[in-house]
Amino acid sequence: MLRDVQTAQRSPDVEPPRCSALHGRFPRLHSLRVTPEEQLQVLTAGTAKVLSEKELLEKLRLGRPLRIKLGVDPTAPDIHLGHTVVLEKLRQFQSLGHQAILLIGDFTATIGDPSGRSVTRPPLTREAALLNAATYTEQAFKILDMEKTEVAYNGTWFRQMSYEDVLRLNARVTLQQMLQREDFRNRIDAGQEIRLHELQYPVMQGWDSVELRADVELGGTDQLFNLLVGRDLQKEEGQPQQVVLVMPILEGLDGVKKMSKSYGNYVGVNDAPQDMFGKLMSVSDTLMSRYYLLLLGETLDPAAHPMEAKKALAQKLTARYHGDEAGQAARDDWDTRFSKKDLAAAELPELAIAELPAELNVLSLTAHCFKTAFDLEKSNGELRKQFITTGSVQLNGEKLTDPSAAVSPSAGDVLKLSKKHAVRLV
């Protein structure tokens, strides 16, 4: 069953996505001359669990590049900063001279990872998975050094298996082991169905580690069970067991729920520079140190002024995904619009006066601008309570606090809607 891991570089009929245009925006990563003990300190920072630090130190003392596996199922085309937490950790290993392996689950994505799910995932075609993989890897290489990353597709080995091979693999895992998973137990207790193919997923993820001879596997806290299956299967194959390193789930901009598009509290890797910078400026002071550690691998200076620290965080992350010039420009634009209160000179979305609603008042003008310029649909109650009566809505610096007051803007007027949103009327 074991094949040369070099065949994992690409599936027989799949060309790995190319991202040469992105590579080079950031300095090339290089091996740092640090001791195994110093590496351990860097690599375990910000982790939720490491099984075990002792094993990791022993592997670091081997004096060779370790094979660090991160598996991703391309179930969606875009990634947000929550997804990048494990990518940043993989980047740390890479910067220390270890071999980063980005495993694309073109086969497992068609099944769907049941981790943390209360219902069965909808099926995904392989064609859709490969399309998603193209944009996913493009965004991932904004963090990783593409030339030093081994890209593998697990369809390489799973599509070559016979049904007899599958039965032999299944024989290595018991149903009792699978039902130890909290998410499976919860679904059974709630009377919700579990499809048999879902029970295959941890076994398949574990076999990926055997095929790739992984020394370390990274994942989120919800992946711990799957990663441990990889250790078990490696042991049965006579391989050294991988170290399991899991990262915490990143909270979104609200500081409460995990970062997710469905919650609207996310920062997308492909967000425009100004949008990315603006979203990050809404991060709470208490959450800032966590973003520094998990997204930048840095420790927030406790003596730093909170506003300056937040600007530095937003600039560094914007620069990471869009380049240094874009990061600086986004910060300059923010300072112009908000720190210096000079909206008239800022680059703003433009809205035509001729397309404004009839019988215009402050409420209808605010709603129209949010919807048209920023695709944000807000209720009248939310607009009144959170924006208008609080004084956030301003026309050329004059607060508009009466929702029903008539308003007649002129060409060139600037309407400020909130701390992050403003438009110019033309």
N, C-alpha and C positions, 0 to 999 in steps of 0.2 A: 504493500500500500504506500510505503514511503517512496517519494520520488525526489529527484534533485530539486532543491528549493529554487534554483534559478529558473525552472520552468514556470514558477509563480510570477515571474515578471509580467506576464500578460496571458490572458486567455487565448486559446488558439485562434479565435475569430474576433478578438477585441483588441483595438489599438488604444493603449492608455492615453488619457487626455494629455495634451501638451499645453504648457503654460509659459513658454519662453519669454513672452512679452512681460510677464509679471516678474520673472526672476531677474534680479539685478536691482530692483527698487530698494532692496535692503542689503547691507553688507553681507558677504559670504560668511557663513558660520565656520568656525575652525576649532580644532581640538585645543582645549585649555590644559595647561600643564599643572594639574592639581592632584593631590593625593586621593586615594580611594575614600578616606575618611572625610575629606573636604567635599568630594563629589556626593557622598551620602547625605551630608548636611544640606546641600543644594537641592538634591533630587527628592528628598522627603518633605521639604518645606511646602506647606499648603495642602498636603495629602490628607485624605480622610482615613485611610488604612493602608498599611504595607505588610504583606505576608511573605517574608518577614524582613525586617531591617538587617538582621544577622545574615540571612541568605543573600540579600542584595550586596552587602559589604563583601561577602566571600566571592561573589561573582565579579565585583569591581576589582578585586585583588588578583583576578586571573591575568590581568595585563593585556587583554585583547578587547576589541570593540564588542559590546554586547548587542544582541539582536532584540530590538525593542518593538513590540507589536502593538498596533492600534487598529482595531477593526471598526469599520463604519459601514452601516447599511444605508445606501443612498435612497432613502424613502421620500426625500424632498429635494428640490433643486438648490435651495439656498440655505445657508447656515447663519446663525447669529452668535453673539459673543459667548452665550452659554455653551455652545458646541465647541468653542475654541479652548476651553479650559484644559481638556486632555491634549489638544494639539499643542498648546503652549508647553505642557510637561514633556511631550515628545520632542519638542524643539530644544528643551533643556538637555535632554539626553544627547540629541544630535550635536549640540554645541560643545559637548564634552567628548566628542569623538566616537560616539556609539552609532550603530546602524539603525536608522529609523525605517520601519516597515509599515506602510499604510496599506492595510488590507481592505479592499473594496468588496463588500458582500454582494456581488452581483447575483449570487445564488440564494443566499440567506435572505436578501431583501425581498425575494418573491414569496417567502414564507412569512416574515415579519417577526421581529423580536417581541415575545410576550412580556418582557421585563416591565414591571410597573403598570401593566395594562389590566383593566377590569373587564375588557371584552376582547374578542378575537380581532386582530388587525385585518383590514380589507386586503385582498390579494393585490400584488403589484406585478405587472408583466416584466420580463427581463429587459425588453426594449425600453420601457419607462425607467427602469433602474439604471441602465447604461446612460440614458440621457441625463438623469439626475447626477450620475457619477461624474460626468464631464464638467458640470458647473461646480460640484462639490470639491473636486480636486483642484480646480482653478482657484477657488477661494482658500483651500487648505494651503496651497503653495504661496500664499501671501504670508504664511507663518513659517513653513518648512522650507529648507533648501532643496529645491526640486532635484538638482543634480546629485544630491547625496541621499535621496530617499528611494527605497525599493518599493515599487508599487506592485501589489499582488491582487489577483482576483480569485476568490474561492471557487468559482465555477470551474477553474482549471482542474481541480481534483474531484469535485462532487459530480460533475457531469461525466466523469469517466468511471464512476462506481457502478457495479452491477447490483441487482437487488440482493444477491448473496452477500456482497460487501456491506450493504446497509444493515442486513440482519446481524452480521458478525459485530458490527460497530454497536448496534443497539444492545447486544448481549452483554456489553461491558457496563451498562448502567441499569440500575433497578428503578422500578416505579416508585418505590419508597423514597429513593433519593430525589426524584423529580418532585414528589409531593412535599418535600421539605421546603420548597420555595414558598415564600410568604404570599406572593401574588396568586399562585395556583391554589393554595389553601383558602385564601379569601374568596376566590371565585367559586370554589366547591361549597364553602359554607353559605355563600349567598345564593346557591342554587343556579349559578351561571355555568354555561357549558365551557368545556376546554376541549378543543379539537386535538386529535392525536398528533397532527403535524406540528403543533406548538411544542409538544414534549420533545420533538427532535432538535429544537433550536439550540439548547445548551450543549447537546452532544456535538452538533455541527460546529459551534463556535469553539468548543474544546479541541475538536479534530484539526481545526485551522492551526492551532498552536503546535500540534504534532507535525503537520506538514511544513510549517515555517521554522521549526526548531527554535521557538521563541525562548529567550532568556528572561524576558520581562514582558508582561502584558499590562496595558493601561486600560482604564475604563472608568465609568462613573460608579457611584455607590450602588445604583440599581443593577449593575452588571456583576456584582461580586460572586453570585452563585455560578454564573456562566464561566467566569475566569477560573474558579476553583475546579470546575470540571476539566478544564484544560490541564491543570496540574495532575489530576488523577490519570488522564489518558496518557500524558507524557511518561508518567511513572510506569504504566503498563507496557509502554513501548521501549522501556529501557533508556529513556532520555532523562537528562537532568530536569527537574521540575522548574517551571517558570516562577519567578517572583510576581506576585499579584500586587499591583499598585493602583488604588482607586482614588479618584478625585471627587470632591464634594460637588453637589449640584449648585450652580450659580443662581442667586436670587436676581430677579429682574429689577427694573428701575424703581418699582414700587417698594422694594426692600422686603417684600413678604412672600409672594409666590415665586416659583422657579421661573426663570426667563423663558418666555414662550410667545410665539406669534399670536396664539389664541387668546392670551391674556393681554396683549397689547403693551407689554412691558419690556420689549426686546430692543436690542440694537443690532441691526443686520450688518454682516461683514461688507455687503455691497451697498449699504446706505450711502447717499451722497455725503461728501466730507462735511458740509455745513450741518446737515441733518444729524450725522453721527456725533459731531462735536456738541451740538445743541442738546441731544438726548443725554449725553454723558454729563452735561452740566446740571442735569436734574437729579443725579445720584445723591443720596443723602450723605451727610458727613460721616455717619456711623458705618455706612456700607463702603465708603471709599477705600479703607485699608484692605478690605477683602478683594476689591477689584484690582488694587495695586498688586497684591500677592498672586491672585489666580490668573489675571490677564496679562500682567507684565513681568511676574516673577521678581517683583521688587518689594521692599519694605517701606511703607509710608513713614516719612520722618515725622515723629510726633510734635516736633517744634514748628513744622511748616504751617503757614496760614491756611486755613481750610479752603478759601476761595482760590488762592494761588495753587494749592495742591490739586484742586479739582480741575483747574485749567491745564495744569501739566499732565494730568491723567488723560483728559480729553484730547490734548494735542498729541501725546505719544501714541494713543490708540488710533487716532485718525491718521497719523503719519505711518503707522504700521501697515494699514490697509490701503492707503492712497498715496503714500510718499511724503517726504519731509516738506516739500513745498506746499502741498495741499494741507498738511497739518498746520503749518504756520499761517497759511491764508485763512483757514477756518477760525483760528484763534484771533487773528487780526480783525476778521469780520465780526466775531462775537464782541470784541472790545469796542469796535466802532458802534455797533448797534446797541449794546447794553451797558458796558462799563463806561463808555464815553457819552452815552445817550445821544449819539449823532446818527439817528436813523436816516436823515435826509441824504447822507453821503454813502449809505450802505447799499449793497446789491440785494434787492428785494424782488419777490414775485410781483408781477404787474397784473392788474385787473382793469378791464375797460369799464368806464363809467356808463357807457351806453348799454351795457349788459346787466346793470344792477336792477334789482326788483323795483316794480312800481310802488308808489306811495312809501318811499323809503323812510325807515326809522332806525334807531340805533340797534335794536334787536335784529331786524331783518338784514341790515347791513353786516352785522357781525356774523350771523349765521351763514350768509352768502359767501363771505370771504373765507371762513374756515372751510366750508365745503368745496369751494371752487379752487382755492389756492393750495390747500393742504389735504384735501380729500378726507376731512374730519367732520363727521355728522354729529352734532351736539344738540341735545334737547333744549327747548326754550328755557326750562327751569335751570338747567346747568349753566346756560349762557348768562342768565340774570344773576344767579347766586355767586358763581365762581369767577366771572369775568367783568360783567358790566358794573354791578353795584360795588364791587371791590376796587374799581378804578383802574383795572388792567387795560380796558379799552380806551385808547387815546387817539384823537385826530390831531395830527401835528403838535403833539405834546399836551393837548387839552383833554382832560378826562371827560368821558361821556358816560355818566352814571345813571341816566334816566332811560330805561329800555324803550319807552314809547315816544321819546322826543324825536321830532323830525330832523333829518340831517341831509345836507346838500353838498357833498364833497366836490372838489374841483380837481382838474388835472394837475398832477404833481403832488397832491396831498398824500401823506403817509398815515396809514391807519395801523396802530399797534394793537394787537389782539391779546397778547400775553407776553410773558418773558421770552418765549421762544418763537413767537409768530408775529410777523408784521408784513404788510403789503403796501405797494405803491399804486395809486389810482391814476389811470392814464386816459 
